[in-house]
Amino acid sequence: MHILKKIKTKQYTLAQGDCLDYINSIPDKSIDLILTDPPYNIAQYSTGNINLPGRSALNNDLGEWDLSPIDPFEFVHHFKRILKPNGNIFVFTSYNLIGKWHEAFDKEFDTFQFFVWHKTNPAPKIFKNGFLNSCEMIVCMWNKGHKWNFGKQNEMHNFFESPICMRPERLSDPKHPAQKPVKLLEHILKIASGEQDVVFDPFMGVGSTGVAALKNNRRFIGIEIEPVFFDAAKKRIGGYDNG
Ligand SMILES: C[S@@+](CC[C@H](N)C(=O)[O-])C[C@H]1O[C@@H](n2cnc3c(N)ncnc32)[C@H](O)[C@@H]1O
C-alpha cells in the first residue's frame, strides 16, 4: 500500500498508509525516540463476548487492524537505521509477542529492558478464574551514550501507574479500543528525549504519542494505516500545534 495522505508542518509530519512503506523515506540517524504501540495480535485469542454487570461486554476482537501479524524482525533493521546513536526505543507489547521483540532486538542493542504500565481500573473478571489484565509491557532498547533525563533514583522505576483512558480524553468517534493515556506517554518521552527532539510513532492510532510530543515541545512523525484513526489523529495533534 502506498502513502495515501501526508501532512507536514514545522512541528510534525503525519502520513496515512503502511509504516513499512513510509519508513524507507526516513533518513538514517534522524530519530531521537521511537515510541510506539503496534498491534498485539490478541484478536486470535478471543473467546467471544464477556458480559459484565453494569458495563458493556468485553472481548479481544479489537478490529481488523489487530489481525495482520506483527513480526519484530521486519522492523529491527529499519529502527536501527533511522535511530540516532543516542536515541531510545519504547514499544508496547503483550505476553504473546514479548519473546519475539526480545529475539529480534536484544542482540542489536546494548541494552534491552522492559517497563510496566499498571492500569488502576482494569476490566473485572467476575468468575475470579485468573489474574486481571492490569499490566501492559513496554520493551525498551538503547545503545551506550543514549539520552536519559533522570533526576533522582525514585524517578527510575520501570513502572508507571494510571487508569486506562477515560472520557473526556478517550475519543468516542472514532472509538479506538487501544487508545493510550497521554500522561503515560508523556512520562516516557520526558525521560527518554529532549525538547525539539524528533519522536516517531509508526503505529499512531488516534495520535496519543503525537499529542504527548507536541505538549512537551518535541517534533513528531506519525503513521497510521486506518483512514478514520488517521483523521482523528490529525485533528487531535493539529490542536496542539502552535508553530
Ligand atoms: C495499538 S494501536 C495504537 C493506538 C495508539 N497508541 C493510540 O493511543 O491511539 C495500533 C495502530 O496501528 C495501526 N496499524 C496497524 N498496522 C499498521 C501498519 N502496517 N502501518 C501503520 N499503522 C498500522 C492500527 O490501525 C492501529 O490503529
The ligand as an SDF file (V2000), in Angstrom:
LIG
                    3D

 27 29  0  0  0  0  0  0  0  0999 V2000
   -2.4550   -0.3920   19.3030 C   0  0  0  0  0  0  0  0  0  0  0  0
   -2.9940    0.7340   18.1420 S   0  0  0  0  0  0  0  0  0  0  0  0
   -2.1820    2.2560   18.5830 C   0  0  0  0  0  0  0  0  0  0  0  0
   -3.0200    3.1130   19.4870 C   0  0  0  0  0  0  0  0  0  0  0  0
   -2.3300    4.4070   19.8670 C   0  0  0  0  0  0  0  0  0  0  0  0
   -1.2640    4.1930   20.8170 N   0  0  0  0  0  0  0  0  0  0  0  0
   -3.3040    5.4280   20.4290 C   0  0  0  0  0  0  0  0  0  0  0  0
   -3.2040    5.7920   21.6240 O   0  0  0  0  0  0  0  0  0  0  0  0
   -4.2090    5.8100   19.6840 O   0  0  0  0  0  0  0  0  0  0  0  0
   -2.1180    0.2340   16.7100 C   0  0  0  0  0  0  0  0  0  0  0  0
   -2.4770    1.0130   15.4560 C   0  0  0  0  0  0  0  0  0  0  0  0
   -1.5940    0.6050   14.3900 O   0  0  0  0  0  0  0  0  0  0  0  0
   -2.3100    0.7060   13.1620 C   0  0  0  0  0  0  0  0  0  0  0  0
   -1.5810   -0.1370   12.1750 N   0  0  0  0  0  0  0  0  0  0  0  0
   -1.6150   -1.4860   12.0510 C   0  0  0  0  0  0  0  0  0  0  0  0
   -0.7840   -1.8850   11.0700 N   0  0  0  0  0  0  0  0  0  0  0  0
   -0.1930   -0.7610   10.5780 C   0  0  0  0  0  0  0  0  0  0  0  0
    0.7890   -0.5070    9.5740 C   0  0  0  0  0  0  0  0  0  0  0  0
    1.3200   -1.5180    8.8760 N   0  0  0  0  0  0  0  0  0  0  0  0
    1.1800    0.7670    9.3400 N   0  0  0  0  0  0  0  0  0  0  0  0
    0.6260    1.8080   10.0450 C   0  0  0  0  0  0  0  0  0  0  0  0
   -0.3110    1.6330   11.0090 N   0  0  0  0  0  0  0  0  0  0  0  0
   -0.7080    0.3760   11.2840 C   0  0  0  0  0  0  0  0  0  0  0  0
   -3.7140    0.2110   13.5150 C   0  0  0  0  0  0  0  0  0  0  0  0
   -4.6930    0.6650   12.6190 O   0  0  0  0  0  0  0  0  0  0  0  0
   -3.8970    0.7620   14.9490 C   0  0  0  0  0  0  0  0  0  0  0  0
   -4.5980    1.9950   14.9390 O   0  0  0  0  0  0  0  0  0  0  0  0
  1  2  1  0
  2  3  1  0
  2 10  1  0
  3  4  1  0
  4  5  1  0
  5  6  1  0
  5  7  1  0
  7  8  2  0
  7  9  1  0
 10 11  1  0
 11 12  1  0
 11 26  1  0
 12 13  1  0
 13 14  1  0
 13 24  1  0
 14 15  1  0
 14 23  1  0
 15 16  2  0
 16 17  1  0
 17 18  1  0
 17 23  2  0
 18 19  1  0
 18 20  2  0
 20 21  1  0
 21 22  2  0
 22 23  1  0
 24 25  1  0
 24 26  1  0
 26 27  1  0
M  CHG  2   2   1   9  -1
M  END
$$$$
